[in-house]
Amino acid sequence: MRQMQGKDVTLNAIRKTYGATVALPRIDLQVARGEFCTLLGASGSGKTTLLKVIAGFERPDGGSVQIAGKDVTREPISDRNIGMVFQNYALFPHMSVFENVAFPLRMRRLAKVDIERRVGEALALVSLEEYRKRLPGELSGGQQQRAALARALVFNPDILLMDEPLGALDKNLRQSIQIQIKQLHQELGLTVVFVTHDQEEAMNLSDRIIIMDKGEIVGDGSPQALYRQPDSRFVAGFLGNVILSPTIASAR
């Protein structure tokens, strides 16, 4: 698979409400090209809502979303060239691994020979070549997540959005997939926006962490900076006694 180069994302004065509830009062955020940026917060902090605004699943009530300087606020997700990975994998149960990964390419009407090549390259990236004919139900949880990751990468997205992608995996498998995600990020130059409530996961994966609370950004910095010099008492308490994994750290 060719070298990917991610694009920067800029959020200007993003506001999102649901009736009388203000989910995002005002968010200003810029994610640099090729950065692994994690939105970290407890349930209800606004992190998933913000991810949906970036993706195009939710339209903000105010503000703008820009990708590489282009305003995409009113564009659907299909026009944003964004890859998505979810906690529930969202694989089609009646399709083989190959067909699941090929699906976004077929939607883009690529030639059969190009589909075969790109799917093969994507499956090789996540070490699933030998499972290409299997159905999702014949895979382990970790293998299903890797298939979902291959599908998100196969069309060379500008941005990869990941919403609690490892939440359903056990601790050992989670760490293994974390290492693979970090290595792929570095190898492909992807811009990644990753959502999690898991402090340790955020600290071990990210170039930069955005800590959210009640729809606002309350912490912003590298894992090391936030840990050693937290922005506030809340940030210090939220991160607690998280320990950086030396295995993940060595993959940086």
C-alpha positions as CSV (number, residue, x, y, z in Angstrom):
1,M,0.0,0.0,0.0
2,R,1.4,3.4,-1.0
3,Q,2.5,5.9,1.6
4,M,-0.5,7.8,2.9
5,Q,-0.2,11.4,4.1
6,G,-2.9,12.6,6.5
7,K,-4.4,16.1,6.3
8,D,-4.9,18.6,9.1
9,V,-8.3,19.2,10.7
10,T,-9.5,22.6,12.0
11,L,-12.6,23.2,14.2
12,N,-13.6,26.8,14.5
13,A,-16.1,27.8,17.2
14,I,-18.0,24.5,17.0
15,R,-21.3,24.5,18.9
16,K,-23.8,21.6,19.1
17,T,-27.1,21.5,21.0
18,Y,-29.8,18.8,21.4
19,G,-32.9,20.7,22.2
20,A,-32.2,22.7,25.4
21,T,-29.1,20.6,26.1
22,V,-25.8,22.2,25.1
23,A,-23.4,19.3,24.2
24,L,-20.6,21.5,22.9
25,P,-20.7,25.2,24.0
26,R,-17.7,26.2,21.8
27,I,-14.8,24.1,20.6
28,D,-11.7,25.5,18.8
29,L,-9.2,22.8,17.9
30,Q,-6.6,22.1,15.3
31,V,-5.2,18.7,14.7
32,A,-2.0,18.8,12.7
33,R,-1.3,16.7,9.7
34,G,0.0,13.2,10.7
35,E,-0.9,13.8,14.4
36,F,-2.3,11.1,16.6
37,C,-4.8,13.1,18.7
38,T,-7.0,11.5,21.3
39,L,-10.2,12.9,22.7
40,L,-10.3,11.6,26.3
41,G,-13.1,12.0,28.8
42,A,-15.7,10.3,30.8
43,S,-19.2,9.4,29.5
44,G,-21.1,12.5,28.6
45,S,-18.0,14.7,28.2
46,G,-18.8,15.5,24.5
47,K,-15.9,13.5,22.9
48,T,-18.0,11.3,20.7
49,T,-20.3,14.2,19.7
50,L,-17.2,16.1,18.6
51,L,-16.0,13.0,16.6
52,K,-19.4,12.8,14.9
53,V,-19.1,16.5,13.9
54,I,-15.7,15.9,12.3
55,A,-17.1,12.8,10.5
56,G,-20.2,14.5,9.2
57,F,-22.7,12.3,11.2
58,E,-23.7,15.4,13.2
59,R,-24.0,18.9,11.8
60,P,-22.9,21.7,14.2
61,D,-25.3,24.5,15.1
62,G,-22.5,26.9,14.8
63,G,-18.9,27.0,13.6
64,S,-17.0,25.2,10.9
65,V,-15.1,22.1,10.1
66,Q,-12.1,22.4,7.8
67,I,-10.0,19.6,6.3
68,A,-6.7,20.8,4.8
69,G,-8.2,24.3,4.6
70,K,-11.4,23.3,2.9
71,D,-14.7,23.9,4.6
72,V,-16.6,20.6,4.8
73,T,-19.1,21.6,7.5
74,R,-22.1,20.9,5.2
75,E,-20.5,18.0,3.2
76,P,-21.7,14.4,3.9
77,I,-19.2,11.9,5.3
78,S,-19.1,10.3,1.8
79,D,-17.4,13.4,0.5
80,R,-14.8,13.8,3.3
81,N,-12.5,10.9,2.6
82,I,-12.5,9.8,6.2
83,G,-12.0,6.3,7.5
84,M,-14.0,5.2,10.5
85,V,-13.4,2.4,13.1
86,F,-16.1,1.6,15.7
87,Q,-16.1,-0.4,18.9
88,N,-18.7,-2.8,17.4
89,Y,-16.6,-3.3,14.3
90,A,-19.6,-2.8,12.0
91,L,-18.6,-5.6,9.7
92,F,-21.2,-7.2,7.3
93,P,-21.8,-10.7,8.8
94,H,-22.8,-12.3,5.5
95,M,-19.6,-11.0,3.7
96,S,-16.2,-12.5,3.8
97,V,-13.3,-10.5,5.2
98,F,-12.2,-9.8,1.6
99,E,-15.7,-8.5,0.6
100,N,-15.9,-6.4,3.8
101,V,-12.6,-4.7,3.1
102,A,-13.5,-4.3,-0.6
103,F,-16.9,-2.7,0.1
104,P,-15.7,1.0,0.2
105,L,-13.8,0.4,-3.0
106,R,-16.8,-1.1,-4.8
107,M,-18.8,1.9,-3.7
108,R,-16.2,4.1,-5.4
109,R,-16.5,1.9,-8.5
110,L,-12.8,0.9,-8.7
111,A,-11.8,-1.6,-11.3
112,K,-11.7,-5.3,-10.2
113,V,-7.9,-5.5,-10.6
114,D,-7.4,-2.4,-8.4
115,I,-9.8,-3.7,-5.8
116,E,-7.9,-7.1,-5.6
117,R,-4.6,-5.3,-5.2
118,R,-5.7,-2.7,-2.6
119,V,-7.5,-5.3,-0.5
120,G,-4.5,-7.6,-0.5
121,E,-2.3,-4.7,0.6
122,A,-4.7,-3.6,3.3
123,L,-5.0,-7.2,4.7
124,A,-1.2,-7.5,4.6
125,L,-0.9,-4.4,6.7
126,V,-3.0,-6.0,9.5
127,S,-1.7,-9.5,9.0
128,L,-5.0,-11.0,7.9
129,E,-4.1,-12.3,4.4
130,E,-4.8,-15.9,5.3
131,Y,-8.3,-15.0,6.6
132,R,-9.6,-13.3,3.5
133,K,-12.3,-15.9,2.8
134,R,-13.6,-16.2,6.4
135,L,-16.8,-14.6,7.6
136,P,-16.7,-12.2,10.6
137,G,-18.3,-14.8,12.8
138,E,-15.4,-17.1,12.2
139,L,-12.9,-14.5,13.5
140,S,-11.8,-13.6,17.1
141,G,-12.6,-10.2,18.4
142,G,-9.1,-9.0,17.7
143,Q,-9.2,-10.3,14.1
144,Q,-12.5,-8.6,13.6
145,Q,-11.1,-5.3,14.7
146,R,-8.1,-5.7,12.4
147,A,-10.5,-6.4,9.5
148,A,-12.4,-3.2,10.4
149,L,-9.1,-1.3,10.5
150,A,-8.2,-2.7,7.0
151,R,-11.5,-1.6,5.6
152,A,-11.0,1.9,7.0
153,L,-7.5,2.2,5.4
154,V,-8.1,0.5,2.1
155,F,-9.2,3.7,0.2
156,N,-6.3,5.8,1.5
157,P,-8.3,8.2,3.8
158,D,-7.0,11.6,4.7
159,I,-8.1,11.1,8.3
160,L,-8.8,8.1,10.4
161,L,-11.4,8.5,13.1
162,M,-11.6,5.8,15.8
163,D,-14.5,5.7,18.3
164,E,-13.7,3.5,21.4
165,P,-12.3,0.9,19.0
166,L,-10.7,-1.4,21.6
167,G,-13.3,-1.3,24.3
168,A,-14.6,-4.8,23.6
169,L,-11.2,-6.5,23.8
170,D,-9.5,-8.0,26.8
171,K,-6.5,-6.2,28.3
172,N,-3.7,-8.3,26.6
173,L,-5.3,-8.2,23.2
174,R,-6.0,-4.5,23.6
175,Q,-2.3,-3.8,24.1
176,S,-1.4,-5.9,21.1
177,I,-3.8,-3.9,18.9
178,Q,-2.6,-0.6,20.4
179,I,1.0,-1.4,19.2
180,Q,-0.3,-2.3,15.7
181,I,-2.3,0.9,15.5
182,K,0.6,3.0,16.6
183,Q,3.0,1.4,14.1
184,L,0.5,1.8,11.3
185,H,0.1,5.5,12.2
186,Q,3.8,6.0,12.0
187,E,4.3,4.0,8.8
188,L,1.4,5.6,6.8
189,G,1.6,9.2,8.1
190,L,-2.1,9.1,9.0
191,T,-3.9,11.9,10.9
192,V,-5.8,10.0,13.6
193,V,-8.5,11.3,15.9
194,F,-9.1,8.6,18.6
195,V,-11.9,8.6,21.2
196,T,-11.6,6.8,24.5
197,H,-12.5,7.0,28.2
198,D,-9.4,4.9,29.1
199,Q,-6.6,7.1,30.4
200,E,-3.9,4.5,30.1
201,E,-4.9,3.8,26.5
202,A,-4.7,7.5,25.7
203,M,-1.4,8.0,27.4
204,N,0.2,5.1,25.5
205,L,-1.1,5.8,22.0
206,S,-1.2,9.5,21.6
207,D,1.0,12.3,20.3
208,R,-1.5,14.7,21.9
209,I,-4.4,14.3,24.3
210,I,-7.4,16.6,24.4
211,I,-9.2,16.1,27.8
212,M,-12.9,17.0,27.7
213,D,-15.4,17.6,30.4
214,K,-19.0,18.9,30.0
215,G,-18.5,19.6,26.4
216,E,-15.4,21.7,26.9
217,I,-11.6,21.2,26.4
218,V,-10.0,21.3,29.9
219,G,-6.6,19.8,29.0
220,D,-4.5,19.9,25.9
221,G,-0.9,18.6,25.5
222,S,1.4,15.6,25.0
223,P,0.9,12.7,27.4
224,Q,4.2,13.5,29.2
225,A,3.3,17.2,29.6
226,L,-0.2,16.5,30.9
227,Y,1.1,13.9,33.3
228,R,4.0,16.0,34.6
229,Q,2.4,19.5,34.4
230,P,-1.4,19.1,34.3
231,D,-3.5,22.1,33.2
232,S,-5.7,21.9,36.3
233,R,-6.6,20.0,39.5
234,F,-9.3,18.3,37.4
235,V,-6.8,17.1,34.8
236,A,-4.4,15.8,37.5
237,G,-7.2,13.9,39.2
238,F,-8.6,12.5,36.0
239,L,-5.2,11.1,34.9
240,G,-4.5,9.8,38.4
241,N,-1.7,7.2,38.6
242,V,-1.6,6.2,34.9
243,I,1.6,4.5,34.0
244,L,3.1,4.7,30.5
245,S,3.6,1.3,29.0
246,P,7.3,0.9,27.9
247,T,6.2,-1.4,25.1
248,I,3.9,1.2,23.6
249,A,6.3,4.0,24.3
250,S,9.0,2.2,22.4
251,A,6.8,2.1,19.3
252,R,6.7,5.9,19.1
